[in-house]
Amino acid sequence: MALTPEEQLIELYERRTEIQTAISAILGGAQEYSINGRSLKRPDLGLLYKERDRLDQEIRSLEAPEESASMFRRAYFEGR
């Protein structure tokens, strides 16, 4: 079943929050740690930034589809 645009936005915001949480943890020094002899390494910070930027673009395109469709804008000036 396809998600509605509103459901897609909710999912994208949740994923973005998870990415931002991971970025914050890495910036706080938690890139790699060990629990009960098992080590865990978080993804590369650069990859997380790229994914966050991609999610931001996808969010913008869902919030304002007509604005993100093109890099060009049309402006009208009156009185000339």
Buried (B, 14 or more C-beta within 10 A) or exposed (E): EEEEEEEBBEEBEEBBEBBEEBBEBBEEEEBEEEEEEEEEEBEEEEEBEEBBEEBEEBBEBBEEEEEBEEEEEEEEEEEE
